[in-house]
């Protein structure tokens, strides 16, 4: 991993949901999110199915918690992983259908098991006892109401770790606004620069529009990543971008948007670990890895735009016990 400049800002602030918990707002927010399952519009697809009645929309999950893994993840960016790791909760299902998804058994095939809110709360508390630095929600958009039920319980039992919202970036601004004060660290993707590439890769030509709006909403809430004296993040936003072969990710345009919309203080994690997975083997140019020239061009664009906060990295996937 090649580390770029890492600013050091001291902070000892408790996670935002503790403030909400003390005045009863966390419980009220959880109830409001659960009510949204009655006609689900959590993601931009707005399927409007009654998940409380057991029906499912595109994400293929009802009102129950469906979790693939809860684990200590040491391979996230250093401000998230630190020395103790990030406490990841991998939610089953997804609001997208990326043809190259490297976690497709979880996102597309429903691998996982049903947990009660009490069971997830206990697993998060167990992660805290193991010394992780945060609770990292991986692909949480469609299961935020279920997670919040568990968070209410865990917070009452002493959970005191920052919440990381690790998302594809395909989000509704309304939902992001409802998460204010609950999420401490936003970790969204910026996947594509063109609607055509988004439609080809994940079947949603509206990804770019919804993604840009959501990124701006997250930035207004959290601002740039803030790290304490130990180099650990406790608040802010870090944007991930995966370099795809054949220019499909539109890397220069994506980075230019971040520089223009968020400024030089934006944190960017530029990732080069793409490999053909799921359906990508049959879909050129996704049937190959990005070339050295493509990776070099992405790095040059990052530096040319002056985006020096963050990382150029190759991450490692990790599983765990649900």
C-alpha positions as CSV (number, residue, x, y, z in Angstrom):
1,X,0.0,0.0,0.0
2,X,1.3,3.4,-1.0
3,X,0.3,6.0,1.6
4,X,-0.2,9.6,0.6
5,X,-0.2,12.5,3.0
6,X,-2.0,11.7,6.3
7,X,-3.1,14.8,8.2
8,X,-3.2,14.3,12.0
9,X,-6.0,15.9,13.9
10,X,-6.6,15.1,17.6
11,X,-10.1,14.2,18.8
12,X,-11.7,12.3,21.6
13,X,-15.3,12.8,20.6
14,X,-17.8,10.0,21.4
15,X,-19.8,8.5,18.5
16,X,-22.7,10.5,17.3
17,X,-25.4,7.9,18.2
18,X,-24.5,8.3,21.9
19,X,-25.8,11.8,21.8
20,X,-29.0,10.6,20.1
21,X,-29.3,7.8,22.6
22,X,-29.2,10.1,25.6
23,X,-32.2,12.1,24.4
24,X,-34.2,9.2,23.1
25,X,-33.7,10.2,19.4
26,X,-31.8,7.0,18.4
27,X,-34.8,4.9,19.4
28,X,-37.2,7.3,17.6
29,X,-35.0,7.3,14.5
30,X,-34.9,3.5,14.5
31,X,-38.7,3.3,14.7
32,X,-39.0,5.8,11.7
33,X,-36.7,3.7,9.6
34,X,-38.6,0.5,10.4
35,X,-41.8,2.2,9.3
36,X,-40.2,2.8,5.9
37,X,-40.1,-0.9,5.4
38,X,-43.9,-0.9,5.0
39,X,-43.4,0.7,1.5
40,X,-39.7,0.5,1.0
41,X,-38.0,3.4,-0.6
42,X,-34.6,3.1,1.1
43,X,-32.6,3.1,-2.1
44,X,-33.1,4.9,-5.5
45,X,-35.0,1.9,-6.9
46,X,-37.9,2.7,-4.6
47,X,-39.5,-0.7,-5.0
48,X,-42.4,0.2,-2.5
49,X,-42.9,-3.4,-1.4
50,X,-44.2,-4.1,2.1
51,X,-41.2,-5.8,3.6
52,X,-42.8,-5.9,7.0
53,X,-45.3,-8.3,5.4
54,X,-42.5,-10.5,4.2
55,X,-42.4,-9.2,0.6
56,X,-39.1,-8.5,-1.1
57,X,-37.9,-6.1,-3.8
58,X,-34.8,-6.0,-5.8
59,X,-32.5,-6.5,-2.8
60,X,-34.3,-9.8,-2.0
61,X,-34.4,-9.2,1.8
62,X,-37.5,-8.7,3.9
63,X,-37.7,-7.1,7.4
64,X,-35.3,-9.6,9.0
65,X,-31.6,-9.2,9.4
66,X,-29.7,-11.2,6.9
67,X,-26.0,-11.2,7.6
68,X,-23.2,-13.0,5.8
69,X,-20.4,-12.3,8.3
70,X,-19.3,-10.4,11.4
71,X,-15.6,-10.3,11.6
72,X,-12.4,-8.4,12.5
73,X,-11.1,-7.0,9.2
74,X,-7.4,-5.9,9.2
75,X,-7.2,-4.9,5.6
76,X,-9.1,-1.6,5.5
77,X,-7.4,1.7,5.0
78,X,-5.0,2.5,8.0
79,X,-7.3,5.1,9.7
80,X,-10.0,2.4,9.8
81,X,-8.1,-0.7,10.4
82,X,-5.4,0.7,12.8
83,X,-3.8,-2.1,14.8
84,X,-7.0,-3.7,16.1
85,X,-8.8,-4.0,12.8
86,X,-12.2,-2.8,11.6
87,X,-15.3,-4.6,13.0
88,X,-17.1,-5.5,9.8
89,X,-20.8,-6.5,9.4
90,X,-21.3,-7.9,5.9
91,X,-25.0,-7.6,5.0
92,X,-26.5,-10.0,2.5
93,X,-28.2,-8.7,-0.6
94,X,-27.5,-5.4,-2.5
95,X,-29.3,-2.6,-4.2
96,X,-27.1,-3.0,-7.3
97,X,-26.2,-5.9,-9.5
98,X,-22.6,-5.2,-10.6
99,X,-21.6,-7.8,-13.2
100,X,-18.0,-7.9,-11.7
101,X,-19.0,-8.1,-8.0
102,X,-16.2,-9.8,-6.1
103,X,-18.6,-10.6,-3.2
104,X,-21.4,-11.9,-5.5
105,X,-22.3,-14.9,-3.3
106,X,-23.2,-12.4,-0.6
107,X,-24.6,-9.6,-2.7
108,X,-26.4,-11.6,-5.4
109,X,-27.0,-15.1,-4.2
110,X,-28.2,-14.4,-0.6
111,X,-25.5,-16.2,1.3
112,X,-26.0,-15.4,4.9
113,X,-28.1,-16.3,7.9
114,X,-31.0,-14.6,9.8
115,X,-30.0,-12.9,13.0
116,X,-32.2,-11.3,15.6
117,X,-31.3,-7.7,16.6
118,X,-30.2,-9.0,20.0
119,X,-27.8,-11.5,18.3
120,X,-26.3,-8.8,16.1
121,X,-26.0,-6.4,19.1
122,X,-24.0,-9.1,21.0
123,X,-21.7,-9.7,18.0
124,X,-21.0,-6.0,17.8
125,X,-20.2,-5.9,21.5
126,X,-18.0,-8.9,21.1
127,X,-16.1,-7.1,18.3
128,X,-15.6,-4.1,20.7
129,X,-14.2,-6.5,23.4
130,X,-11.8,-7.8,20.8
131,X,-10.4,-4.3,20.3
132,X,-11.7,-3.2,16.9
133,X,-11.7,0.5,16.2
134,X,-15.2,0.9,14.6
135,X,-18.3,-1.0,13.5
136,X,-18.0,-1.1,9.7
137,X,-21.4,-1.7,7.9
138,X,-20.7,-3.3,4.5
139,X,-23.4,-2.8,1.9
140,X,-26.0,-1.7,4.6
141,X,-28.4,0.5,2.6
142,X,-31.3,-2.0,2.3
143,X,-30.9,-3.2,5.9
144,X,-30.4,0.0,7.8
145,X,-33.7,-0.3,9.7
146,X,-32.8,-3.8,10.9
147,X,-29.3,-2.6,11.9
148,X,-30.7,0.3,13.9
149,X,-32.8,-2.0,16.0
150,X,-29.6,-3.8,16.9
151,X,-27.7,-0.5,17.5
152,X,-30.3,0.6,20.0
153,X,-29.7,-2.5,22.1
154,X,-25.9,-2.5,21.7
155,X,-25.7,1.2,22.7
156,X,-27.7,0.5,25.9
157,X,-25.2,-2.3,26.7
158,X,-22.2,-0.1,26.2
159,X,-21.2,0.0,22.5
160,X,-19.1,3.1,22.0
161,X,-17.4,2.6,18.6
162,X,-17.8,4.9,15.6
163,X,-20.2,3.7,12.9
164,X,-18.7,3.4,9.3
165,X,-21.2,3.4,6.5
166,X,-19.4,1.4,3.8
167,X,-21.6,1.8,0.7
168,X,-21.7,1.4,-3.1
169,X,-22.7,5.1,-3.2
170,X,-26.1,4.3,-4.7
171,X,-28.1,6.2,-2.1
172,X,-31.1,8.5,-1.7
173,X,-30.3,11.9,-0.2
174,X,-33.4,11.6,2.0
175,X,-32.0,8.5,3.7
176,X,-28.6,10.0,4.1
177,X,-30.1,13.0,5.9
178,X,-32.0,10.6,8.2
179,X,-28.7,9.0,9.1
180,X,-27.2,12.3,10.4
181,X,-25.9,11.8,13.9
182,X,-25.9,8.0,13.6
183,X,-23.1,7.5,11.0
184,X,-19.7,8.9,12.1
185,X,-17.7,7.9,9.0
186,X,-19.0,7.7,5.5
187,X,-17.1,5.3,3.2
188,X,-18.8,5.5,-0.2
189,X,-17.7,4.4,-3.6
190,X,-17.7,6.6,-6.7
191,X,-17.8,3.9,-9.3
192,X,-18.5,5.5,-12.7
193,X,-18.4,8.8,-14.5
194,X,-20.9,8.0,-17.3
195,X,-24.5,6.6,-17.2
196,X,-23.6,4.3,-20.1
197,X,-20.8,2.6,-18.1
198,X,-23.0,2.4,-15.1
199,X,-25.8,0.7,-17.1
200,X,-23.3,-1.8,-18.6
201,X,-21.6,-2.6,-15.3
202,X,-24.5,-2.5,-12.8
203,X,-27.7,-2.1,-14.8
204,X,-28.5,1.4,-13.4
205,X,-27.9,4.4,-15.7
206,X,-29.0,6.7,-12.8
207,X,-26.1,5.6,-10.7
208,X,-24.0,8.7,-11.5
209,X,-26.8,11.2,-10.7
210,X,-27.8,9.5,-7.4
211,X,-24.2,8.9,-6.4
212,X,-23.1,12.5,-6.9
213,X,-26.1,13.8,-4.9
214,X,-25.4,11.3,-2.1
215,X,-21.7,12.2,-1.9
216,X,-22.5,15.9,-1.5
217,X,-25.0,15.1,1.2
218,X,-22.5,12.9,3.1
219,X,-19.8,15.6,2.7
220,X,-22.2,18.3,4.2
221,X,-22.7,16.1,7.2
222,X,-19.2,14.8,7.9
223,X,-16.6,16.7,6.0
224,X,-13.1,15.4,5.4
225,X,-11.8,12.4,7.4
226,X,-10.7,13.3,10.9
227,X,-8.0,11.3,12.6
228,X,-6.8,11.4,16.2
229,X,-3.3,11.4,17.6
230,X,-3.1,7.6,17.0
231,X,-4.0,8.0,13.3
232,X,-7.5,6.5,13.8
233,X,-10.5,8.0,12.1
234,X,-13.4,9.0,14.3
235,X,-15.5,11.1,11.9
236,X,-15.6,12.3,8.3
237,X,-15.7,10.9,4.8
238,X,-13.3,8.8,2.7
239,X,-14.3,8.1,-0.9
240,X,-13.2,4.8,-2.7
241,X,-12.7,4.4,-6.4
242,X,-11.9,1.1,-8.1
243,X,-10.0,1.4,-11.4
244,X,-11.7,-0.7,-14.0
245,X,-10.1,-1.9,-17.3
246,X,-10.9,-0.1,-20.6
247,X,-11.6,3.2,-18.9
248,X,-15.1,2.0,-17.7
249,X,-14.7,3.6,-14.3
250,X,-14.0,7.0,-15.9
251,X,-11.3,7.6,-13.3
252,X,-10.1,11.1,-14.4
253,X,-13.7,12.4,-14.5
254,X,-14.6,10.8,-11.1
255,X,-11.5,12.3,-9.5
256,X,-12.1,15.7,-11.1
257,X,-15.7,15.7,-9.7
258,X,-14.3,15.0,-6.2
259,X,-11.7,17.8,-6.5
260,X,-14.3,20.2,-7.9
261,X,-17.2,19.4,-5.5
262,X,-15.3,18.6,-2.3
263,X,-12.0,20.4,-2.7
264,X,-8.4,19.4,-2.0
265,X,-9.2,18.3,1.6
266,X,-11.2,15.3,0.3
267,X,-9.8,11.9,1.2
268,X,-9.6,9.3,-1.7
269,X,-8.8,5.6,-1.6
270,X,-7.7,4.6,-5.2
271,X,-8.0,0.9,-5.5
272,X,-6.3,-1.4,-8.2
273,X,-7.4,-4.8,-7.0
274,X,-10.0,-5.4,-9.7
275,X,-10.1,-8.9,-11.2
276,X,-12.7,-10.6,-13.4
277,X,-15.4,-12.2,-11.2
278,X,-19.1,-13.2,-11.4
279,X,-20.2,-12.5,-15.0
280,X,-17.3,-10.3,-16.0
281,X,-15.4,-13.2,-17.6
282,X,-17.8,-13.0,-20.5
283,X,-17.9,-9.2,-20.8
284,X,-14.9,-7.5,-22.4
285,X,-13.1,-5.3,-21.3
286,X,-14.1,-6.5,-17.8
287,X,-12.6,-9.9,-18.6
288,X,-9.1,-8.7,-17.7
289,X,-7.4,-6.8,-15.0
290,X,-6.5,-3.1,-15.4
291,X,-3.1,-2.7,-17.1
292,X,-0.1,-1.1,-15.5
293,X,-0.6,1.8,-17.9
294,X,-4.2,2.2,-16.7
295,X,-3.2,2.1,-13.1
296,X,-0.4,4.6,-13.7
297,X,-2.7,7.0,-15.5
298,X,-5.1,6.8,-12.5
299,X,-2.3,7.7,-10.1
300,X,-1.2,10.5,-12.3
301,X,-4.7,12.0,-12.4
302,X,-4.9,11.8,-8.6
303,X,-1.7,13.7,-8.2
304,X,-2.4,16.2,-11.0
305,X,-5.6,17.2,-9.2
306,X,-3.8,17.7,-5.9
307,X,-5.8,15.0,-4.1
308,X,-3.1,14.1,-1.6
309,X,-5.2,12.9,1.4
310,X,-5.7,9.2,1.3
311,X,-4.3,6.1,-0.2
312,X,-3.5,4.1,-3.3
313,X,-4.1,0.6,-2.3
314,X,-4.8,-3.1,-3.0
315,X,-7.3,-4.4,-0.5
316,X,-7.9,-7.9,0.6
317,X,-11.4,-9.5,1.0
318,X,-12.2,-11.1,4.3
319,X,-14.9,-13.4,5.6
320,X,-16.0,-14.2,9.1
321,X,-18.6,-15.8,11.3
322,X,-22.2,-14.6,11.0
